[in-house]
Amino acid sequence: MAESLGLTGKQNIYVQFKIDKSGNVSEIKASAKHIKLKKEAIRVVGKIPKMIPGKQRGENFEVMYTLPIVFEVRN
């Protein structure tokens, strides 16, 4: 994919998402230099299986995560 898009060097993608009280991934947002990288990051994070939600004082609560994805395109 990187070659077809003409990408070189280090590529940074930042994905932000919420783990809700039930452990489901929701509200996925991404930031990347190329729209196709952004869409692919959102697609992949959307496939994360149900997780253990945050807990405080014995009660589940929503947690926001930011996942940095860094890869280097080498020729």
N, C-alpha and C positions, 0 to 999 in steps of 0.2 A: 504494500500500500504506500509506504513512504517514497519509494522510487517513482511510482506513477504520479504522485503529487508533487514531485520535485523537492522533497524535504531533505535537508542536510543538517548535520550537527546535532546538538542536544535539542530535544523537544520536550516541553513541559506541558502537562495537562493537569488541571486541578478539578477534582470532582467533589461536590458538596452534596450530602444527602442526609436524610433523617431516618433514624431507627425509631419507629413509633412504640407506643406502650405494649403492643402485641408482638414486637420484634420484626415487623415488616419494614423493608426499605421503601422510602417514599420521598417525594420532593427532590428528585435528582436534578442537579444543575452542573454544568461543566464549563470550563474556560480553556480554550486552546487557540493556537495560531490559525489552524485550519478547521473549517466546519466539519469535514469528514472525521477528523480526530475527535472532535467534540461529540459528534453523534455516536461514534464507536465506543467512547468511554461511557456515555450514558447507557448504551445498549448492554455493555458488559456489566456495569454496576447494577442494572436492573435485574440481572440474573442471579444476584447474590441470594442465597437461600435465607429463610427466616433465621433471625439472630436472637440472642438473649438480650432483652431490653435493659436499659439502665435501671438501677434500683437505689432508692434512698429511703431509709427508715421503713424498709419492708414493702414499699410501694413502687410499682413500675412507673417510669417516666420517659419522655422522649429525649433523644440525644442527637445532636447534630455532629456530623463527622466531615472532615475535609481530608480527602485522599489525594496526595500528590503522586502523579505518575510521571516518571522521567525516563526517557530512553534516548539513546544516541544512534543516529543513522550513520553508518560507515559504508564507504564505497569499496 
